[in-house]
Amino acid sequence: MDPQVLLNAAQSPLGVQAVPAVHPMGLVDLDPTALINFGFFLVLIVVLQKFLFEPYLRVTEQRASLSGGVADAAAAQNAETAALTKSYEEGVASAHRQAGLKRTELLGAAHATESELLDSARVKVAASMASRRAVITADAEKAELELPLRAKALAVSITQRLLS
């Protein structure tokens, strides 16, 4: 703004507005210094483009290409890891199934062997018990036959002791 307008506004009495002076060129002054500043601005844009913006964009593109390659490699490794994990889990599940089948088979064989051993042991025990019962029965019958004879002999012996 023009300094004269400010000076007139400051000197006017209160309540009375001063009429601003109209600038002969309008609102914007286009003098030679504005054109020189605009030229400096264009030179600065060209210099900054050459020495700052282009190298920065080149470096960021290289970084993006390098990190893009790394990201692709990481994604490939993640996919490979997922495939290997799935394969491992399928192998473990298969091994568990086979182990379960083998366990069932071995338990069945063990129960069959146990039954056979118990049956043969029962037969042997039954035969042994039958033979022992026969011996005990024979001994009991023999003892029953000898009992009256021994009782007579014992009675005679006791009587002789009492009488003597």
Secondary structure, 3 states (H helix, E strand, C coil): CCHHHHHHHHHCCCCCCCCCCCCCCCCCCCCHHHHHHHHHHHHHHHHHHHHHHHHHHHHHHHHHHHHHHHHHHHHHHHHHHHHHHHHHHHHHHHHHHHHHHHHHHHHHHHHHHHHHHHHHHHHHHHHHHHHHHHHHHHHHHHHHHHHHHHHHHHHHHHHHHHHC
